[in-house]
Amino acid sequence: MTDGVLVAWTTLPSKAEADTLAAGAVAARLAACAQVEGPLRSHFIWEGVAQADEEYRLTFKLAAAQEAALRAWVHSRHPYAVPQWLAAPASHVSPAYQAWILGIR
């Protein structure tokens, strides 16, 4: 998918790290918008053990054509060994908002 808008997510262990990645991705024009939410509580299995940690969710809005570049950029700066990366197409986007996102590149 090279046209259209995606929403992508990752999580980070601190607000400072999430803010740093958010600001950097927007400054690099890899995402039109990045939002930090949290704290939230994540429950997961890591190396065979059930765990729970406080995390911050980082949500990106981006042109679909930027996904591979943003993913590589985030992973190269992410503190986790296996960063969460989920990206989904935004299927119902207002024309003006989509034009804004696609015009950021």
Beta strands, then each sheet from edge to edge (+ up, - down):
strand 1: 5-12
strand 2: 33-46
strand 3: 49-63
strand 4: 86-89
sheet 1: 2+ 3- 1+ 4-
end
